[in-house]
Amino acid sequence: MTILRLVLGDQLNAGHPWFREVSDDVVYLMMEVRSETDYVRHHAQKVLAIFAAMRAFADALRTSGHRVHYLRIGDPANRQTLVDNVVAVAAERGATRIERIEADEWRVEQALAALSAHTGLPVETVDAAHFLCDRAELAQRFATRVPRMETFYRDMRRRHRLLLDADDAPLGGQWNFDADNRVKWPGTPAAPAWPWQPKDCSDLWTEIVAAGVETIGEPQADRLAWPLTRREARAGLAHFVETVLPHFGRFQDAMSPREDLLFHSALSFALNVKLLQPVEVVQAAIAAFEAGRVDLAACEGFLRQIIGWREFVRGVYWARMPDYAGLNALVATRPLPAWFWTGDTGMACLKHAIGQSLQLAYAHHIQRLMLTGNFALLAGCAPDEVDTWYLGIYIDAFEWVELPNTRGMSQYADGGLIASKPYAASAAYIGRQSDYCRGCRYDAKRRHGERACPFNSLYWDFLLRHEARFASNPRMAMPYRNWIRLPEDERRATLAQATFYLERLDTL
């Protein structure tokens, strides 16, 4: 009897029950395939890091005594799709059954669900042994009504007894310290260094290029600075908790062209390929709080991202796919401006955020939501194009987490399933949370006229375009009142400025 077990590139979970015992009857199949590199154009560092982490994981399995069948991107025997390779290797190895871990992405799950029909072999699907919530439970719970994230988050705190007192009340007397976590970074304390040492992946990059894989962004193959092993990921977690988390709370919404990472963890890639487990990340943060090294607001804010938002969007994804991927409630149709792929724009905030993304395959959540996402929302860009851009450019972007964040929270294309209001903002918000506006070609104070910041007129144009939908939303009442208070000539000039910019998006 030979059992063929499939391990995907985002299933590098050394703690999975599969790996507790070594058996000569089990062969682990891992593969680098064009079907995964080509469904969108990914950032070069994303392809590099996933393949390098996969190879390191396969080596660790072999060292532990497991049998591994590994197909590299350029192997002549590689049929370049998951299913075709499973069929071929199952026949080659004389497999009598196939086992797989449930896939995180809908399209992959649908492809692998047909393995039995393709191979004629029994197929067993097992749990990922990673997330805090069972996928089937989430899908059922979110199928008829999506709860607000805050409600879900509090339920998770109670279920797992996190940051609660003896009476099951939240420590500090409140569940959420978000209001304390919106401080503009003044330049001090100094932001810590990038947490991982560069590795030379030049040979792997040569293989990727030779295979014909097309990518975006800078590969930095000779100095790839992302965690590729569990040891490196754990070192990055320790670095974050010890030196970064104490400042994360106050500055988690801050942005600056002087720093790319500021006080964010950059652990999302390691989490999403399963080099780290959410439970250990949460436990490390709480341990630092209990030891007095981190205040409650910082600990709670980080906890909310891991057990709240991350698990929540997964629930939305699995409850609402595949229809969710086609939602476009605001009927947005404009193409993304060409500078989304180059960073060549006069808007300092977007120039930095996109340039950083092309250079590092990373931007933190406020840069994604309130800069690139905000602009695409205000300009009415097609959510299909926005999804493709986010899914490709970020190293941590896998569809289960990217799609609800982009199409739901960022673009409001789901009509409010996730967000109670659109995340739309003018230049005033960017000025409050960053120092991008200093020295920018555009004037953040001006709604219209020469050098008026595009965010201002586009913001008001967006609100007026969708007034029928949002005017009755209590959270949107104030901006609509402010609009009415403006003189008529000011309103006309502002909307004319928006029209001028919308006709010239590629040149901004």
MARSETOR-540858 format. One record per residue: x, y, z of N, C-alpha, C in turn; residue in three letters. Coordinates in steps of 0.2 Angstrom, whole numbers, plus 5000, padded with zeros to 4 digits. Layout:
BEGIN
XYZXYZXYZAla ...
END
This chain:
BEGIN
500449945000500050005000500450065000Met 500350114995500650174995500150234996Thr 500250275001499850335001500250394999Ile 499850424994500150494991499850544995Leu 500250584998499950645002500250714998Arg 499750754997499850814993499950874998Leu 500550904998500750965002500751024997Val 500351074998500351134993500851184996Leu 501051234992501451284994501251335000Gly 500651335002500451375007500151325013Asp 500451265013500351215018500951185022Gln 501451235023502051215026502051215034Leu 501551175036501451165043501751105046Asn 502351125049502751065052502351035058Ala 501851065061501551045066500951005064Gly 500750995058500250955056500250885058His 499650855060499750785063500050735058Pro 499950745051500250705046501050685048Trp 501350735051502150735051502350705058Phe 501850685062502050655068502450585068Arg 502250545063502550485062502850475055Glu 503350435055503650425048503450355046Val 503250345040503050285037503350275030Ser 503550215029503750195022503250195017Asp 502650195020502050185015501750255013Asp 502050305015501850375013502350405009Val 502150445004502550485000502250555000Val 502650605001502350675001502550704994Tyr 502050724991502050754984502050834985Leu 502550864983502650944983502850964976Met 502551014973502651034966502651114966Met 503051134961503051204959502751204952Glu 502151234951501851234945501651294942Val 501551294935501451354931500651374933Arg 500251324934499551344935499451394942Ser 499951384946499951434952500351494951Glu 500851494947501251554946500851604941Thr 500451574937500151614931499451634931Asp 499051614936498351634936498251714937Tyr 498751744940498851814940499651824940Val 499851884938500551894938500751914945Arg 501151874948501351884955502051924956His 502151954961502751984963503351934963His 503851954960504451904959504651874966Ala 504651924971504851894978504351844981Gln 503651854979503151804981503351734978Lys 503451734972503651664969504251634972Val 504751684972505351654975505351634982Leu 504951674986504951654993504551584994Ala 503951584991503551524991503951454989Ile 504251464983504651404981505251394985Phe 505651444988506151434992505951394999Ala 505351425001505151395008504851325007Ala 504551305001504351244999504951194999Met 505551214996506151174995506451165002Arg 506451215006506751205013506251155017Ala 505651165016505151115020505251045017Phe 505351035011505450965008506050935011Ala 506650975011507250955014507150935022Asp 506750975025506650965032506250895033Ala 505750885029505450815029505850765028Leu 506350765023506750715021507250705027Arg 507450755030507950745036507650715042Thr 506950715042506550685047506350615046Ser 506550595040506450525038505850515033Gly 505550565031504950555027505150555020His 504750515016504850515009504550565005Arg 504850605001504650664997504750654990Val 504250664986504250674979504150744977His 504750774975504750854973504850864966Tyr 504350904963504350924956504551004956Leu 505151014953505351084953505051114946Arg 505051184946504751214941504951194934Ile 505651184933505951164927506051094926Gly 505751044930505850974929505450954923Asp 505850914918505450894912504850854914Pro 504850814919504250774921503650814924Ala 503750884925503250924928502750944923Asn 502150924924501550934919501251004921Arg 501451044926501351114927500651124929Gln 500251074931499651084935499551034941Thr 499251054946499151014952498850944950Leu 498350944947497950884945498350834941Val 498650864935499050824931499650794934Asp 499950824938500550804942500350744947Asn 499750754950499550704955499350644951Val 499050644946498850584942499450554940Val 499950584937500550554935501050524940Ala 501050564946501450534951501150474955Val 500450474955500150424958500250354954Ala 500250364948500350304943501050284944Ala 501550334944502250314944502450284951Glu 502150304956502250274963501850214965Arg 501350204961500950144962500450164968Gly 500250224969499850244975499150204975Ala 498950184981498350154982497750204985Thr 498050254987497550304989497950374990Arg 497550424990497750494990497450534996Ile 497950564999497650615005497850685003Glu 497450725005497650795005497350845010Arg 497650895011497450945016496950995013Ile 496451015016495951055012496251125010Glu 496151135004496451195001496151265004Ala 496551315004496251375007495951415001Asp 496051404995495751444990495251404986Glu 494751444984494151404981494351374975Trp 494751404970494851374964495251314965Arg 495751314969496151254971495751194974Val 495351214978494851164981494451134976Glu 494151174971493751144966494151094961Gln 494751114960495151074956495351004959Ala 495551014965495750954969495150904971Leu 494550934971493950894973493850844967Ala 494150854962494050804956494550754956Ala 495050744961495550704960495350624960Leu 494850614963494650544963494450524956Ser 494050564953493850554946494350544941Ala 494950584942495450584938495950524939His 496050504945496450454947496150384947Thr 495550384949495150314950495350294957Gly 495650334961495850314968495450344973Leu 495350314979495050354985495450414987Pro 495150464989495450524991495150544998Val 495550555003495350585009495650655010Glu 495150695012495350765014495350785021Thr 495850805024495950825031495950895032Val 495850915039495850985041496551015040Asp 496651075039497251115039497651115046Ala 497251105051497551105058497951175059Ala 497651225057498051295057497551345060His 496951355058496551405060496151395066Phe 495951445069495551435076494851415075Leu 494551425069493851405067493851355062Cys 493451305062493351255057492951285051Asp 493251275045492951305039492251295038Arg 492051225039491351215038490851255043Ala 491151255049490751295054490651365052Glu 491151395050491151465047490751475041Leu 490751425037490351435031489651435032Ala 489451385037488751385039488551445043Gln 488951465047488751525051488651595047Arg 489051595042489051655038488651655032Phe 488351595031487951585025487351635024Ala 486951645029486351685029486451755031Thr 486951765036487051835038487751835040Arg 488151885038488751895040488751945046Val 489051915052489051965058489552015057Pro 489452075061489952125061490552095064Arg 491152115061491752085064491852095071Met 491652155074491752165081491352115085Glu 490752095083490352035086490751975086Thr 490951955080491351895079491951895084Phe 492351945084492951955088492851945095Tyr 492351975098492151965105491951885106Arg 491651855102491451785102492151745102Asp 492551765098493251725098493651735105Met 493551795107493951805114493651765119Arg 492951765119492651725124492751645123Arg 492751625117492751555116493451535118Arg 493951575117494651545118494951585124His 494551615128494751645134495351685134Arg 495351735130495951785129495751855131Leu 496251875136496251945138495551955142Leu 495351905146494751915150494851905157Leu 494451945161494551935169494151875171Asp 494151865178493851805181493051805179Ala 492751865178492051865176491851865169Asp 492351845165492351845158492151915155Asp 492351965158492352035155493052045152Ala 493052095148493752105144494152145149Pro 494852125149495252165153495252235151Leu 495352275156495352355155494652385154Gly 494152335155493452365154493152375147Gly 493552365142493352375135493652325131Gln 493252305125493452255121493952275116Trp 493952345114494252365108494652435110Asn 495252435109495652495110495852535104Phe 495452525099495652555092495652625092Asp 495252665096495352735097496052755099Ala 496352715103497052735106497552715101Asp 497452685095497952665091497952705084Asn 497852765084497852805078498352865079Arg 498852855082499352915083499852915077Val 499952985075500352995069501052985072Lys 501552955068502252935070502653005069Trp 502953025075503253095074504053085072Pro 504253015071504953005070505252975075Gly 504952975081505252935087504652895090Thr 504852835093505452805093505652775086Pro 506252765086506552745079506252675077Ala 506052665071505752605069506352555069Ala 506152485071506652435071506852415064Pro 507452375063507652355057507252295054Ala 507252285048506852225045507052165049Trp 506652125050506752065055507152005052Pro 507251995045507551935043508151955039Trp 508651915039509251915036509151905028Gln 509551935024509451915017509751855015Pro 509451815010509651755008509851755000Lys 510351724998510451724991510051664987Asp 509551684984509151634980509251644972Cys 509851664970509951684963509851624959Ser 510051564961509951504957509251484956Asp 508851494961508151474961507851524956Leu 508051594956507751644952507951624944Trp 508551604943508751584936508251524934Thr 508051474938507651424936506951454935Glu 506651494939506051524938506051564931Ile 506551604930506551644923506551594917Val 506951544918507051494913506451454911Ala 506051454916505351414915504851454912Ala 505051524911504551564908504051604912Gly 504151604919503651634923503751704923Val 503151744922503151814921502951844928Glu 503351894930503151924937503151994937Thr 503052024942503052094943503552114949Ile 503752174949504152194955504852174955Gly 505252194960505952184960506152114963Glu 506452064960506552004963507052004969Pro 507552044969508052044974508251974976Gln 508451934971508551864972509151854976Ala 509651894976510251884979510251914986Asp 509651944988509551964995508851964998Arg 508551904996507851894998507751895006Leu 507451945008507351955015506651935018Ala 506451875017505851845020505951775023Trp 505551765028505751695032505551635027Pro 506051595027505951535022505851465026Leu 506051475033505951415037505551425043Thr 505351375047505051395053505451425058Arg 506051405058506551435063506651515062Arg 506651535055506651605054506051635055Glu 505451605054504851635056504751645063Ala 504951595067504951605074505451655077Arg 505951665074506451715076506151785074Ala 505751795069505451855067504851865072Gly 504551815074504051825079504351855086Leu 504851825088505151845094505451915093Ala 505751935088505952005087505352055087His 504752035084504252075084503952085091Phe 503852035095503552035101504052075106Val 504652065105505152095110505252175108Glu 505352195102505552255100505052305097Thr 504552275094504152305089503452315092Val 503152265095502452265098502352315103Leu 502852335107502752385112502452455109Pro 502652465103502452525099501952515094His 501752455093501252435087500652475088Phe 500352465095499652495096499552565094Gly 499952605096499952685095499952695088Arg 500452665084500652685078500452635072Phe 499952595074499752545069499452575062Gln 499152635063498752665057499252725054Asp 499852725057500252785055500652765048Ala 500852815044501152805038501752855037Met 502252835034502852885033503252865027Ser 503452905023503952885017504652875020Pro 504752895027505352875030505452805032Arg 504952765032504952705035504452655031Glu 504652595029504252555025503852505030Asp 504152485035503752435040503452475046Leu 503852525048503652555055503552505060Leu 503052495063502952445069502452395068Phe 502452375061502052315059502552255059His 502152195060502552135061502852105055Ser 502552115049502652075043502652005044Ala 502251975048502251905049501751875045Leu 501351915041500751885037500951835032Ser 501551835029501751785024501951725028Phe 502251725033502451665037501751635040Ala 501351675042500651645044500251615038Leu 500251645033499851625027500151565023Asn 500751545024501051485021501151435027Val 500951455033500851405039501551395042Lys 502051435041502651425045502551445052Leu 502051485053501851505060501151485061Leu 500951475067500251465069499951515072Gln 499351535071499051595074498951585082Pro 498951525084498951515092499551535095Val 500151515092500751535095500951605094Glu 500651645089500751715088500351745094Val 499751725095499351755100499651745107Val 499851685108500151665115500751715116Gln 501151725111501751765112501551835114Ala 501051865111500851935112500651935119Ala 500151885121499851895128500451885133Ile 500851835132501451825137501851895138Ala 501951925132502251995133501852045137Ala 501252045136500752085140500752065147Phe 500752005149500751975156501351985159Glu 501951995155502552005158502752085159Ala 502252125157502252195158502752225153Gly 502852195147503352225142502852255136Arg 502252245136501852275131501152295135Val 500952355133500352375136499652345133Asp 499152355136498552315134498252335127Leu 498352405126498052425119498452395113Ala 499152385114499552355109499352285108Ala 499352255114499152175113498552165110Cys 498052205113497352195110497252205103Glu 497552265101497552285094497852225089Gly 498452195091498752145087498252085088Phe 498052065093497652005094497052015090Leu 496752075089496152085085496252065078Arg 496852085075497052065068497051995067Gln 497351955072497451885071496851845072Ile 496551845078495951805079495251835077Ile 495351895076494751935074494651935066Gly 495051985063494951995056495151935052Trp 495751905053495951855049495551795049Arg 495251775054494751725054494051745052Glu 493951805053493251835050493251835043Phe 493751855039493751865032493751795029Val 494051745032494051675030493351645030Arg 492951665035492251645036491851675030Gly 491951735029491551775023491751735016Val 492351725015492651695009492251625008Tyr 492351585013492051515012491251505012Trp 490951555015490251555015489951585009Ala 490351635005490051665000490351654993Arg 490851614993491151594986490751544983Met 490651544976491051584971490751654970Pro 490151664972489751724970490151784972Asp 490451784978490751844981491251874976Tyr 491651834972492151854968491851894962Ala 491251894961490951934955490551994958Gly 490552004964490152064967490452134964Leu 489952174963490152244961489552294962Asn 489452304969488852334971488852414968Ala 489452444968489452514966489552514958Leu 489552464954489552464947490152504945Val 490752484948491352524946491652484940Ala 491952524935492152494929492752524926Thr 493052574929493652604926494252564927Arg 494752564922495352524923495752554928Pro 496152514931496652544936497152594932Leu 497352644935497852694932498452654930Pro 498852664925499452634923499952634928Ala 499952684932500552694937500452654943Trp 499852614944499852564949500352504948Phe 500552504942501052444940501852474940Trp 501852544941502552574940502752614946Thr 502152644950502352694955502452764952Gly 502352774946502552834942501952884943Asp 501852914949501352964950501653024954Thr 501253084953501553134957501253144964Gly 500753094965500453094972500953064977Met 501253094981501853074985501653004989Ala 501053004992500852944996500752884992Cys 500452894986500452834981501052814978Leu 501452864977502152844974502552804979Lys 502552824985502852784990502552714991His 501952714992501652654994501652604988Ala 501552624982501652574976502352564975Ile 502852614975503552594975503752544980Gly 503552554986503752504991503552434990Gln 502852434987502552374986502952334980Ser 503152374975503552344970504252324972Leu 504552354977505152344979505152284984Gln 504752284989504752234994504152184994Leu 503652194990503152144989502652154996Ala 502752214999502452225005502252295006Tyr 501652305009501452375012500952355018Ala 500952395023500552375028499752395027His 499352375032498652375030498352445029His 498652495032498352565031498552595024Ile 499152575022499352595015498952555010Gln 498752495011498352455007497652485007Arg 497352495013496652515013496552595011Leu 496952635014496752705014497252745009Met 497652715005498052745000497852714993Leu 498052654992497952624985497252604985Thr 496952574990496252554990495752614990Gly 495952664994495452724994495452754987Asn 496052764984496052794977495652754972Phe 495752684972495352644968494652654969Ala 494452654975493752664977493452734974Leu 493852784976493552854974493552854966Leu 494052824963494052834956493552784952Ala 493252744956492752694953493152644948Gly 493652614951494052564947493752494948Cys 493752454942493352394942493652344947Ala 493252314952493552274957493952214954Pro 493752184948494152134946494852154945Asp 494952214942495652234941496052254948Glu 495652274953495952294959496152224963Val 495652174962495852114965496452084962Asp 496552084956497152054952497752094954Thr 497752154955498352194957498552174964Trp 498052174969498252154976498452084977Tyr 498152034973498251964974498951954971Leu 499151994966499851984963500452014966Gly 500252074969500852114971501152104978Ile 500652074982500852064989501051994991Tyr 501651984995501851924996501451885000Ile 500951915004500551875009499851865006Asp 499751885000499051884997498851814994Ala 498451784997498151724995497351734995Phe 497051714990496351734988495851734994Glu 495951684999495451685004495551745009Trp 496051775009496151835014496151895010Val 496451895003496451954999495751974997Glu 495351924994494751944991494251984996Leu 494151955002493651995006493952065008Pro 494552065009494852125011494852175005Asn 494952154999494952204994494252214991Thr 493852164989493252174986492652194992Arg 492852174998492352195003492552255007Gly 493052255011493252305015493452365011Met 493852355006494252415003493752444998Ser 493452404993493052434988492352434989Gln 492052404994491352404996490952374990Tyr 491252324986490952294981490452244983Ala 490452224989490052174992489352204995Asp 489352274994488752314996488652315003Gly 489152305007489152315015489152245019Gly 489252195016489252125019489852135025Leu 490352165023490952165028490952235032Ile 490952285028491052355031490352385031Ala 490252425037489652465038489552525034Ser 490152545031490252605027490852595023Lys 490852635017491452635013492052665016Pro 492652635015493252665018493552715013Tyr 493152775012493352825008493552885012Ala 494052925010494352975013494653025009Ala 494653085011495053145007495753145010Ser 496153195007496853205009496853225016Ala 496353245019496353265027496553205031Ala 496253145029496453085033497153065032Tyr 497453075026498153055024498553105028Ile 498453165028498853215032498853195040Gly 498253175042498253165049498653105051Arg 498753055047499052985049499752985046Gln 499953035042500653025039500953095038Ser 501553095035501953155033502053155025Asp 501653115022501653115015501553175011Tyr 501153215014500953275010501453335010Cys 501953325014502553375014502953365007Arg 502953425004503353424997503053384992Gly 502353364992502053334987501853384981Cys 501853354975501653404969500953434971Arg 500553394974499853424975499753454982Tyr 499253494982499153534988498553494992Asp 498653474998498153435001497653475004Ala 497753545004497153585007496653605001Lys 496853594995496453624990495953564987Arg 495353584986494853544982494853544975Arg 495053604972495053624965495553674963His 495753674957496253724955496853694954Gly 497353734952498053704950498353674956Glu 498553614955498953564960498453544966Arg 497753544965497353524970497453444971Ala 497453424977497553354978496953314975Cys 497153264971496553224968496153194973Pro 496353174979495953134984495353184986Phe 495453244986494953294988494353294984Asn 494453314978493853314973493553244971Ser 493953194971493753124970493353104976Leu 493553124982493153104987492453124987Tyr 492353194985491653224985491253194979Trp 491653184974491353154968491053084969Asp 491453044973491252974975490552984979Phe 490553024984489953034988489353054984Leu 489453094980488853124976488653064971Leu 489153034968488952974963488452924967Arg 488652914973488252864977487852884983His 487652944982487252974987486552934989Glu 486252904984485652874985485752814990Ala 486352784989486552724993486752745000Arg 487152795001487552815007487252875011Phe 486852915008486552975012486152955018Ala 485852895018485452875024485852835029Ser 486452825028486952785032487152835038Asn 486952815044487152865050487852875050Pro 488352835048489052845048489252895043Arg 488852905038489052945033488653015033Met 488253025038487853085038488253155039Ala 488853155042489253215043489553235036Met 489853195032490153225026489553245022Pro 488953215021488453245017488253315020Tyr 488153325026488053385029488553435027Arg 489153415028489753465026489653485019Asn 489453435014489453455007488853505006Trp 488353505009487753545008487953615011Ile 488453615016488653685019489053725014Arg 489353685009489853725005489453765000Leu 489753824998489453864993489353834987Pro 488853854983488653814977489253824972Glu 489553874971490153884966490653834968Asp 490753824975491353784977491153714976Glu 490553694976490353624975490453614967Arg 490253664963490253654956491053644954Arg 491453684957492153684955492453624957Ala 492253594963492553534965492353474961Thr 491753474959491553414954491853424948Leu 491953484945492253494939492953464939Ala 493353484945493953454946494053384946Gln 493553354949493553274949493453254942Ala 492953284938492953254931493553264927Thr 493853324928494553334925495053284926Phe 495053264933495553204935495353144932Tyr 494753124933494453054930494653044923Leu 494653094919494753094912495553084911Glu 495953094916496653094915497053054921Arg 496752994923496952964928497652934927Leu 497852914921498552894920499052944920Asp 498853004921499353064921499453094928Thr 499053074932499053104939499753094942Leu 
END
